[in-house]
Amino acid sequence: MNNSHPTPRLLRLPEVRSMTGLPTSSLYALMADGAFPRPVKLTERSVAWPENLVTDWIAARLDAASAA
């Protein structure tokens, strides 16, 4: 299979917390409000976030901060 798009990297919760600086409870509250990307289900008991969605969210926060 020759795909011109690289496979997105999947981030587990500790890395998402580290990248955003937010605790788990805040991340899940933002997800409930539709303000943070939802994870993808990997198995019955594990989830991960596509790295590009998390980095896009961070970039949007930085853009909003610099516009204020």
DOTIRO-290148 format. One line per field, with one value per atom (N, C-alpha, C, CB): residue number from 1; residue in three letters; x, y negated, z negated; atom name. Coordinates in Angstrom, 3 decimals. Glycine has a CB too. Layout:
<recs>
resi <- (NUM, ...)
resn <- (ALA, ...)
x <- (X, ...)
y <- (Y, ...)
z <- (Z, ...)
name <- (CA, ...)
</recs>
This chain:
<recs>
resi <- (1, 1, 1, 1, 2, 2, 2, 2, 3, 3, 3, 3, 4, 4, 4, 4, 5, 5, 5, 5, 6, 6, 6, 6, 7, 7, 7, 7, 8, 8, 8, 8, 9, 9, 9, 9, 10, 10, 10, 10, 11, 11, 11, 11, 12, 12, 12, 12, 13, 13, 13, 13, 14, 14, 14, 14, 15, 15, 15, 15, 16, 16, 16, 16, 17, 17, 17, 17, 18, 18, 18, 18, 19, 19, 19, 19, 20, 20, 20, 20, 21, 21, 21, 21, 22, 22, 22, 22, 23, 23, 23, 23, 24, 24, 24, 24, 25, 25, 25, 25, 26, 26, 26, 26, 27, 27, 27, 27, 28, 28, 28, 28, 29, 29, 29, 29, 30, 30, 30, 30, 31, 31, 31, 31, 32, 32, 32, 32, 33, 33, 33, 33, 34, 34, 34, 34, 35, 35, 35, 35, 36, 36, 36, 36, 37, 37, 37, 37, 38, 38, 38, 38, 39, 39, 39, 39, 40, 40, 40, 40, 41, 41, 41, 41, 42, 42, 42, 42, 43, 43, 43, 43, 44, 44, 44, 44, 45, 45, 45, 45, 46, 46, 46, 46, 47, 47, 47, 47, 48, 48, 48, 48, 49, 49, 49, 49, 50, 50, 50, 50, 51, 51, 51, 51, 52, 52, 52, 52, 53, 53, 53, 53, 54, 54, 54, 54, 55, 55, 55, 55, 56, 56, 56, 56, 57, 57, 57, 57, 58, 58, 58, 58, 59, 59, 59, 59, 60, 60, 60, 60, 61, 61, 61, 61, 62, 62, 62, 62, 63, 63, 63, 63, 64, 64, 64, 64, 65, 65, 65, 65, 66, 66, 66, 66, 67, 67, 67, 67, 68, 68, 68, 68)
resn <- (MET, MET, MET, MET, ASN, ASN, ASN, ASN, ASN, ASN, ASN, ASN, SER, SER, SER, SER, HIS, HIS, HIS, HIS, PRO, PRO, PRO, PRO, THR, THR, THR, THR, PRO, PRO, PRO, PRO, ARG, ARG, ARG, ARG, LEU, LEU, LEU, LEU, LEU, LEU, LEU, LEU, ARG, ARG, ARG, ARG, LEU, LEU, LEU, LEU, PRO, PRO, PRO, PRO, GLU, GLU, GLU, GLU, VAL, VAL, VAL, VAL, ARG, ARG, ARG, ARG, SER, SER, SER, SER, MET, MET, MET, MET, THR, THR, THR, THR, GLY, GLY, GLY, GLY, LEU, LEU, LEU, LEU, PRO, PRO, PRO, PRO, THR, THR, THR, THR, SER, SER, SER, SER, SER, SER, SER, SER, LEU, LEU, LEU, LEU, TYR, TYR, TYR, TYR, ALA, ALA, ALA, ALA, LEU, LEU, LEU, LEU, MET, MET, MET, MET, ALA, ALA, ALA, ALA, ASP, ASP, ASP, ASP, GLY, GLY, GLY, GLY, ALA, ALA, ALA, ALA, PHE, PHE, PHE, PHE, PRO, PRO, PRO, PRO, ARG, ARG, ARG, ARG, PRO, PRO, PRO, PRO, VAL, VAL, VAL, VAL, LYS, LYS, LYS, LYS, LEU, LEU, LEU, LEU, THR, THR, THR, THR, GLU, GLU, GLU, GLU, ARG, ARG, ARG, ARG, SER, SER, SER, SER, VAL, VAL, VAL, VAL, ALA, ALA, ALA, ALA, TRP, TRP, TRP, TRP, PRO, PRO, PRO, PRO, GLU, GLU, GLU, GLU, ASN, ASN, ASN, ASN, LEU, LEU, LEU, LEU, VAL, VAL, VAL, VAL, THR, THR, THR, THR, ASP, ASP, ASP, ASP, TRP, TRP, TRP, TRP, ILE, ILE, ILE, ILE, ALA, ALA, ALA, ALA, ALA, ALA, ALA, ALA, ARG, ARG, ARG, ARG, LEU, LEU, LEU, LEU, ASP, ASP, ASP, ASP, ALA, ALA, ALA, ALA, ALA, ALA, ALA, ALA, SER, SER, SER, SER, ALA, ALA, ALA, ALA, ALA, ALA, ALA, ALA)
x <- (0.847, 0.000, 0.890, -0.962, 0.781, 1.576, 0.683, 2.205, 0.864, 0.042, 0.931, -0.651, 0.520, 1.339, 1.243, 0.932, 0.267, 0.106, 0.738, -1.385, 1.583, 2.168, 1.096, 3.300, 1.289, 0.364, 0.486, 0.639, -0.643, -0.556, -0.068, -1.918, 0.684, 1.160, 0.032, 2.453, -0.140, -1.166, -0.532, -1.934, -1.161, -0.642, -1.527, -0.556, -0.904, -1.636, -1.808, -0.897, -2.668, -3.048, -1.863, -3.964, -0.875, 0.232, 0.936, 1.249, 1.087, 1.751, 0.845, 2.145, -0.458, -1.396, -1.391, -2.835, -1.400, -1.329, -0.045, -1.422, 1.057, 2.348, 2.370, 3.481, 1.852, 1.860, 0.978, 1.408, -0.186, -1.138, -0.940, -2.540, -0.326, -0.186, -1.468, 0.259, -2.442, -3.734, -3.871, -4.874, -4.552, -4.819, -5.922, -5.221, -6.008, -6.988, -8.402, -6.926, -8.782, -10.148, -10.473, -10.348, -9.515, -9.734, -9.857, -8.593, -9.025, -9.110, -10.482, -8.003, -10.950, -12.245, -13.396, -12.448, -13.264, -14.290, -14.325, -14.020, -13.155, -13.101, -13.695, -11.651, -13.421, -13.996, -15.517, -13.423, -16.030, -17.478, -18.129, -17.803, -17.396, -17.895, -17.640, -17.246, -16.956, -16.624, -15.460, -17.820, -14.682, -13.592, -12.214, -13.604, -12.158, -10.899, -11.201, -10.250, -10.274, -10.542, -10.773, -9.398, -11.690, -11.950, -10.928, -13.395, -10.617, -9.658, -10.308, -9.079, -9.464, -9.937, -9.764, -9.162, -10.700, -10.654, -9.671, -12.066, -8.714, -7.724, -8.145, -6.345, -8.540, -9.047, -10.218, -7.933, -10.745, -11.883, -11.568, -12.287, -10.304, -9.958, -8.878, -9.522, -8.566, -7.531, -7.914, -6.196, -7.501, -7.753, -6.466, -8.908, -6.433, -5.293, -5.782, -4.136, -5.031, -5.370, -4.429, -5.299, -4.946, -4.051, -3.235, -4.862, -1.933, -1.035, -1.402, 0.404, -1.780, -2.090, -3.280, -2.373, -4.263, -5.409, -5.003, -6.526, -4.125, -3.660, -2.792, -2.866, -1.885, -1.026, -1.832, 0.101, -2.872, -3.748, -4.477, -4.768, -4.931, -5.627, -4.676, -6.169, -3.439, -2.442, -2.184, -1.108, -2.027, -1.765, -2.924, -1.528, -4.145, -5.311, -5.313, -6.612, -4.903, -4.831, -3.778, -4.509, -2.633, -1.563, -1.995, -0.287, -2.701, -3.208, -4.189, -3.883, -5.075, -6.064, -5.385, -7.069, -4.352, -3.634, -2.898, -2.630, -2.318, -1.575, -2.509, -0.630, -3.747, -4.716, -5.365, -5.787, -5.299, -5.966, -5.162, -6.209)
y <- (1.179, 0.000, -1.238, 0.000, -2.038, -3.253, -4.439, -3.386, -4.998, -6.115, -7.348, -5.795, -8.427, -9.643, -10.392, -10.559, -10.055, -10.713, -9.862, -10.970, -10.466, -9.676, -9.287, -10.463, -8.170, -7.712, -8.624, -6.237, -9.155, -10.033, -9.267, -10.677, -9.935, -9.356, -9.450, -10.084, -8.408, -8.393, -8.638, -7.059, -9.520, -9.908, -9.335, -11.448, -8.773, -8.292, -9.451, -7.090, -9.283, -10.355, -11.044, -9.800, -10.328, -11.054, -12.039, -10.065, -11.675, -12.582, -13.775, -11.827, -13.538, -14.637, -15.600, -14.092, -15.063, -15.920, -16.728, -15.079, -16.097, -16.790, -17.886, -15.794, -17.599, -18.580, -19.781, -17.930, -19.547, -20.629, -21.320, -20.098, -20.627, -21.176, -21.087, -22.601, -20.327, -20.216, -18.879, -20.395, -18.869, -17.593, -16.821, -17.829, -15.553, -14.677, -15.222, -13.293, -15.689, -16.168, -17.349, -16.570, -18.239, -19.389, -18.952, -20.401, -18.000, -17.496, -16.883, -16.454, -16.049, -15.411, -16.416, -14.303, -17.447, -18.498, -19.257, -19.480, -19.559, -20.227, -19.343, -20.600, -18.046, -17.127, -17.100, -15.711, -17.104, -17.088, -18.346, -16.960, -19.456, -20.723, -20.842, -21.898, -19.866, -19.926, -20.849, -20.367, -21.195, -22.154, -21.496, -23.133, -20.185, -19.451, -18.184, -19.121, -17.768, -16.580, -15.333, -16.339, -14.514, -13.243, -12.207, -12.756, -11.264, -10.224, -9.185, -9.542, -8.386, -7.245, -6.001, -7.114, -5.088, -3.860, -2.898, -3.223, -2.408, -1.470, -0.028, -1.758, 0.192, 1.497, 1.236, 2.361, 2.282, 2.138, 1.186, 3.508, 1.181, 0.398, -0.645, 1.308, -0.972, -1.981, -2.932, -1.310, -4.180, -5.226, -6.005, -6.178, -6.761, -7.630, -8.778, -6.841, -9.850, -11.038, -11.142, -12.319, -11.423, -11.699, -12.958, -11.874, -12.852, -13.956, -15.242, -13.581, -15.132, -16.343, -17.094, -15.988, -16.395, -17.081, -17.815, -16.083, -17.211, -17.849, -19.062, -16.838, -18.922, -20.057, -21.179, -19.601, -20.839, -21.868, -22.625, -21.236, -21.896, -22.515, -23.474, -21.430, -23.036, -23.892, -25.140, -23.109, -24.966, -26.107, -27.094, -25.627, -26.601, -27.489, -28.272, -26.685, -27.646, -28.359, -29.447, -27.385, -29.140, -30.132, -31.291, -29.485, -30.982, -32.039, -32.941, -31.428, -32.325, -33.102, -33.988, -32.169, -33.477, -34.248, -35.439, -33.339, -35.225, -36.321, -37.357, -35.778, -36.957, -37.896, -38.745, -37.146, -38.277, -38.991, -40.180, -38.055)
z <- (0.000, 0.000, 0.000, -1.223, 1.031, 1.150, 0.836, 2.570, -0.327, -0.780, -0.889, -2.146, -0.243, -0.263, -1.581, 0.865, -2.426, -3.717, -4.806, -4.025, -5.639, -6.727, -7.742, -7.423, -8.373, -9.398, -10.605, -9.786, -11.098, -12.262, -13.492, -12.547, -14.293, -15.547, -16.567, -16.062, -17.359, -18.385, -19.746, -18.375, -20.511, -21.826, -22.921, -21.954, -23.918, -25.081, -26.065, -25.752, -27.029, -27.955, -28.645, -29.001, -29.168, -29.821, -28.888, -30.359, -27.621, -26.684, -26.347, -25.393, -26.230, -25.976, -27.163, -25.719, -28.373, -29.564, -29.562, -30.849, -29.219, -29.192, -28.132, -28.933, -26.960, -25.872, -26.170, -24.583, -26.788, -27.021, -28.364, -26.935, -29.305, -30.644, -31.453, -30.565, -30.962, -31.635, -32.346, -30.634, -33.491, -34.160, -33.427, -35.637, -33.731, -33.089, -33.201, -33.697, -34.380, -34.589, -33.675, -36.052, -33.470, -32.587, -31.135, -32.732, -30.729, -29.354, -29.084, -29.092, -30.004, -29.799, -29.883, -30.823, -30.704, -30.748, -29.420, -31.923, -28.860, -27.557, -26.462, -27.205, -26.508, -25.527, -25.644, -25.713, -26.859, -27.066, -26.495, -28.560, -26.521, -25.963, -24.462, -26.680, -23.890, -22.467, -22.163, -21.686, -23.184, -23.018, -22.930, -24.160, -22.976, -22.832, -22.051, -24.231, -21.191, -20.374, -21.211, -19.423, -20.746, -21.410, -20.946, -21.125, -21.824, -21.438, -20.529, -22.684, -19.903, -19.121, -19.977, -17.756, -19.857, -20.627, -19.963, -20.745, -20.729, -20.216, -20.504, -20.831, -21.722, -22.150, -23.073, -22.863, -23.644, -24.560, -25.719, -25.110, -26.164, -27.347, -27.122, -28.423, -25.883, -25.659, -24.532, -25.342, -24.716, -23.721, -23.500, -24.174, -22.400, -22.105, -21.236, -21.398, -21.252, -20.471, -19.286, -21.341, -18.089, -16.962, -17.272, -15.629, -17.109, -17.457, -16.729, -17.139, -15.450, -14.686, -15.275, -13.228, -15.827, -16.438, -17.707, -16.750, -18.482, -19.719, -19.386, -20.597, -18.431, -18.080, -17.424, -17.141, -16.657, -16.092, -17.206, -15.119, -18.228, -19.355, -20.081, -20.334, -20.311, -20.975, -20.125, -21.216, -18.834, -17.945, -17.984, -16.499, -18.033, -18.109, -19.413, -17.977, -20.526, -21.813, -21.730, -22.980, -21.111, -20.994, -20.104, -20.437, -19.005, -18.116, -18.846, -16.878, -19.626, -20.384, -21.417, -21.074, -22.040, -23.061, -22.428, -23.816, -21.261, -20.639, -20.024, -19.573, -19.713, -19.149, -20.232, -18.367, -21.470, -22.575, -23.041, -23.747)
name <- (N, CA, C, CB, N, CA, C, CB, N, CA, C, CB, N, CA, C, CB, N, CA, C, CB, N, CA, C, CB, N, CA, C, CB, N, CA, C, CB, N, CA, C, CB, N, CA, C, CB, N, CA, C, CB, N, CA, C, CB, N, CA, C, CB, N, CA, C, CB, N, CA, C, CB, N, CA, C, CB, N, CA, C, CB, N, CA, C, CB, N, CA, C, CB, N, CA, C, CB, N, CA, C, CB, N, CA, C, CB, N, CA, C, CB, N, CA, C, CB, N, CA, C, CB, N, CA, C, CB, N, CA, C, CB, N, CA, C, CB, N, CA, C, CB, N, CA, C, CB, N, CA, C, CB, N, CA, C, CB, N, CA, C, CB, N, CA, C, CB, N, CA, C, CB, N, CA, C, CB, N, CA, C, CB, N, CA, C, CB, N, CA, C, CB, N, CA, C, CB, N, CA, C, CB, N, CA, C, CB, N, CA, C, CB, N, CA, C, CB, N, CA, C, CB, N, CA, C, CB, N, CA, C, CB, N, CA, C, CB, N, CA, C, CB, N, CA, C, CB, N, CA, C, CB, N, CA, C, CB, N, CA, C, CB, N, CA, C, CB, N, CA, C, CB, N, CA, C, CB, N, CA, C, CB, N, CA, C, CB, N, CA, C, CB, N, CA, C, CB, N, CA, C, CB, N, CA, C, CB, N, CA, C, CB, N, CA, C, CB, N, CA, C, CB, N, CA, C, CB, N, CA, C, CB, N, CA, C, CB)
</recs>
